[in-house]
Amino acid sequence: MALVPVAQLLKQAEAGFYAVGAFNCNNMEIVQAIVAAAEAEGAPVIMQASQGAIKYAGIEYIAAMARLAAGRASVPVALHLDHGTSFEQVVQCIRHGFSSVMIDGSSLPLAENIALTRQVVAVARAVGVSVEAELGKIGGTEDNITVSEREALFTDPDEAEVFVRETGVDSLAVAVGTAHGRYRGTPELDFPRLQKIRSKVNIPLVLHGSSGVPDDAVKEAIRLGVRKVNIDTNIREAFILSMRQVLLSNPGEIDPRKVLGPAREAAVEVIRKKIRIFGSSNRA
């Protein structure tokens, strides 16, 4: 089937009180792992490309792989731009067939973030592409986009209400205590803040930096209105660990298929586990 907009998947998730997993893809093996895991679980799934993935593989390759994977898949698949940096990049991704985009104006003053997001929404909506935006800053580092712990700002519920009303965005990424990359210690999510944000906006919420967040905390966030959960680091960890194990056990191995194949299977298992936690199994 063709790539579907994320908004369509999140509308169904809202009705069913579950979340859809959004998994970052950087190469062919991870694209294949995302779809294989979703099919094994009978789940809708979101493949997303970060700034690092676009720089590494190129928009053309990512879009082509995703379209091929979705075309062969028996479950709904979306292709989403993660942390889009500019209006121009968003337009480029839309032209290459992305079914959903995120514009990240969270580092801008509120009025500028609203203006940029409105511009993106106007263009994307005209061609049936859904839009995610961000309010507040997610801690940590995501492909060289860094926010220090000192600077990290949680999403203000009142600002969220204004932002959603003024932009018409389809989903909102909120900062409630998660961070990109590996955590030092266990993250503590601000559930009262999340609940207050949810009471003021009527669109699906997005949880970034969810690798390393305890399963129970993720489930509580979903109960409070999170409908899209982003996972990247956990996939990388499983993928690279598998590669290391193969190369350590057979240092003379020179066939990349014998290294990357097991890594792909390791990624499948991690993604399947996340899908079950999110409650999206058998929701395709």
N, C-alpha and C positions, 0 to 999 in steps of 0.2 A: 504494500500500500504506500501511498505518497506520504511525505512528511506532514505531520499535523501541527497546528499551533499549540503552544504550551497552554494558552488560555482555555482551550477546549479540554485538555486533560485535567486542568485544575478546577474547572467547573464541575466535572464529574467527581473529582476528589472531594470537593466541598459538599456535594450531595451525599457522598458516602462516608464522610468523616475520616478520610485517610490522607496520606501525602504521597506524591509521586517523587521518585528518586531522580535527581539530576546528577549525572556522572560525567566527569571531565574525560575527554578523549584526546590523546596525543599522537596516536599511531594506529595502524590497521588492526593490530592485535587487540587493543583496548576497545576499538569500535566493535569488533567481532564479539568480544567478551560481554560488552554491555547488552547487545541484542540477544546473545545466547542466554544470558542470565534472565533477561526479561521474558523470553519465550519459555524457558524452563519454569518460571514462576507464573506465567500467564498474566503478566503485568504490563501496563503502559510504562513508557520510559522516556527520559529526556537525555539526549546526548548534548553536552555543551563544550564549546571551544573557548578556552581562555586566551588572554593575550600571548602567553607563552606558547600555546599550541599553534596559534595563528602564525607566530614568528617562526616556529620550528617547521611546521608542515605546509603552511600556506592555506589561505582561504579556499582556493580551488580544490586542493586535495581533500581537505576536511569535508567540504560540501559534497564532493563526488562520492567519497566513501560513505557518508551518511545517507545520501540518496539511494545508493546501491543497497545498503543494509536495510533501510526502511522499505524499499521496494520488494525485498525478499522476506521481510519479517511477517509473522502472523499476529503481531501485536502492534498497537499504535506507537510510533516513534516520532519524537520532535527533535529538531536541531536548533540549539539556542546559543546565542552569543553571550558569553559570560563577561561581565565587567567591561562593556563597550566604553571606549574612551572618548569618542567624538561622534558628532552627527554624521560626518563623512564615512567613518568606519561602519556605522550602522547601515547606511545606505549601500555600502559595498557588500556587506553580508546579505542584505535583502536581495540584491541583484544576483547573488550566487545561490540563492535558494534557501537560505535560513528561514525556518518557520517561526522563529521567535528571537527577540533581541533584548538585551539589557543595556540600558544607558546608565552609566554610573557617574552621576553628578554630585555624589555625596560630599566631595571636598569643597564644593561651591557654597556660597551663601544660599539660603533657602530660596530667595526670589530667582536667582540665576539657575539653580537646580530645577525649579518649576518651569522656567522658560525653555531650557534645553530639553527637558522631558516632554513638554507639550509639543515641541517641534518634531521630536522623534515619533510621538504618538500619532500626530497628523499624517506623517508619511507612511508609517507602518500600517495603520488601520486601513488606509486606502487600498492596500494590497493583501489584507487578511493576515498580517503578521502581528503576533502579540508582543506586548512590551512589559518588561520588568524594570523597575527603577529602585534606587536605594536612598534611604534617609538615615543619617547617622553614619558612623564609621566603624567598619569591622576591623578589629585589631589584627596584628600580624602582617605577614607579607604574602602577596599573591602576584607572582610573576613581576617582581620589581615594583609593584604598587604597594608601598609600605605606609602603615599607620602605627606609630609607636604606642605603647601601652599608655603613656602619659597623655597622648593626644586623643586616644580612642574615646569617642562620644556615643553614648547610647541614644537610640531614637526617642525623640520627644513625642508623646502621644498626641498632644494638641497640634504640633507641627505636622504629624502624620495625617491628621484629619484634613487640614488645609491642603496639604500636598496632593492627597488622593482626589479631593474635590476639584482642585485647580488643574490637574493634569489629565485625569481620566485614564490613568495607567491601569493595566490589567492585574498586576501583582506588585507587591512591595517587599523588598529585602529590608529587614530590620536588624538593628544592632542591639542585642540583648545579652551579650556576654560571650559570644562565640568568637573564634579567631581563625585566620587562615594558617595553614601549616601545622606543625606539630606543637602540642601543648606542653607547657611546663606545669605539671600538676593537673588537677581535674578542674575543668571549667564549671563555673556556677552560673546558670542562666537566671536572668531576672524575670521570673514568671509573673509577678504582679504587673510589671511594666508591659509584658507581652499581652496580658489579659486586658489591660487598659487600652493598648493600641487597638486590639481586636474589637473592643467595644465602640471605638470611634471610627473605624473604617469597615467597609463591607466588601473588601476584595481579599483574595488569598494572600497570605503572608509567606515569605521565603526565609529559610534559615541557611545562611552561608557558614562556611567553616565548621561543618558538622562532624568531620572525622575526629574521633577522640572524645566526642561528647557521649556520656554514658547513655546506654539504650533507654533507660527509664526516663531520663531527661528529654530525650528526643520524642518519646511517646507522649510525655506531658505537653511538650511544645505543640505537637500535632493535635492533641486534645483541645488546646487553646487557640487553634486556628491556623497553624502552619500547614501549608498544603504542598510546598516544594522544599525538598531537603537536598542540599548540595554536598557531594562527596568527591574528593580528589585524593587527598593524602593517603587514605587507607588503601586505595587501589594501587598507588605507586609503591607503597610499602610491601604489599603482597607480591606485586609484579617483580620488583627488584630482589626481594628475598628469595623468590623461586629461582631467578636467574643465578644468584650467588650460589645457591645450593647445588644447582646443576654443574656450574663451573668448578666448584670446589671438589665435587665428587668425580669429575672428569676434566681435569685441567687441559687435556689435549683436544677437547671438543672444538671443532671449527665449523660445525653446521649450525647456522643461526636458528634454523627451524627447531632443532632439538633443545635450544635454549629458550626461545620465545614461545614455543608451544606450551610447555608446562607453565610458563609465566602467565600466558593467556588463561589457562585453566584455573590458576590461583586467583586471578582477577574475577573470573566468573563466580567462584565460591564467595568471595567477599561481597560482590554486588548482590548475589542472591540473598545473602544474610541481611543486607541492608533493606532490600525490598520487603522482606518479611517483617522487619521491624517497623517499616513505614506503613504497613497494613495494605499494600497495593497488590499483593498476590491475588491471582484469580479475579482481577478487576478489569482485564482487557476487554 
